[in-house]
Amino acid sequence: LVIGELIMDHYVLCQTLGKSGKEPLMMFLHRSKEQYAGGALANVKHISDFCKSVTLLTMLGENKEYISFIKIKICCPRRGNQ
């Protein structure tokens, strides 16, 4: 049994374009976005490599916006991270 917080990690990959002409700001070009299941779910994925059965007890929040992503990661963890 793993009890813990489920964390959704979001990575936005960008290319640096340089400094803005008039303002002291850096400019970036959005390339891609990746999403990873972290926190307690990452631990469950590692433990499942050498345990037959693992149970995760966590909170998903009121909106449950990541429920389908989490189910894919639990049921088919070898599919990749996107």
C-alpha positions in Angstrom: 0.0 0.0 0.0 1.4 3.4 -1.0 -0.3 6.4 0.6 0.8 9.8 -0.8 0.2 12.8 -2.9 -0.2 12.4 -6.7 1.7 15.2 -8.6 1.2 16.0 -12.2 4.4 17.4 -13.7 4.1 19.6 -16.8 7.2 20.4 -18.9 7.0 23.1 -21.6 10.0 22.8 -23.9 11.0 26.1 -25.6 13.7 27.5 -27.8 15.4 30.7 -26.7 14.9 33.5 -29.2 16.9 36.1 -27.3 16.2 39.4 -25.5 13.3 41.6 -26.4 14.2 44.7 -28.3 12.8 47.3 -26.0 12.1 45.5 -22.7 14.5 43.5 -20.4 12.6 40.2 -21.2 13.7 37.0 -22.8 11.7 35.7 -25.7 10.9 32.0 -26.2 9.3 29.9 -28.9 7.1 27.1 -27.6 8.2 23.7 -29.0 6.3 21.0 -27.2 4.6 20.1 -23.9 5.0 16.9 -21.9 3.1 15.6 -19.0 4.3 13.1 -16.4 2.7 11.5 -13.4 4.9 12.1 -10.4 4.8 11.9 -6.6 3.2 8.8 -5.2 2.3 7.4 -8.7 5.9 7.5 -9.7 6.7 5.4 -6.6 3.9 3.0 -7.5 5.3 2.6 -11.0 8.8 1.7 -9.6 7.4 -0.7 -6.9 5.3 -2.5 -9.5 8.5 -3.6 -11.3 9.2 -6.1 -8.5 5.8 -6.5 -6.7 2.9 -8.5 -8.0 0.3 -6.1 -6.6 0.5 -2.4 -5.5 -2.4 -0.3 -4.1 -2.3 3.5 -4.3 -4.3 5.7 -1.9 -4.4 9.3 -3.0 -6.6 12.3 -3.6 -7.6 13.4 -7.2 -9.3 16.7 -6.4 -12.9 17.8 -7.2 -12.6 18.1 -11.0 -10.8 14.8 -11.6 -9.3 16.3 -14.8 -6.4 13.9 -14.9 -8.3 10.7 -14.2 -8.0 9.2 -17.7 -4.3 10.0 -17.9 -3.7 8.4 -14.5 -5.7 5.3 -15.5 -3.5 4.9 -18.6 -0.4 5.2 -16.4 -1.6 2.6 -13.9 -3.0 0.1 -16.4 -0.4 0.4 -19.1 2.7 2.1 -17.6 5.0 1.1 -20.5 3.2 3.2 -23.1 5.3 6.3 -22.6 4.9 9.6 -20.9 2.8 11.6 -23.4 
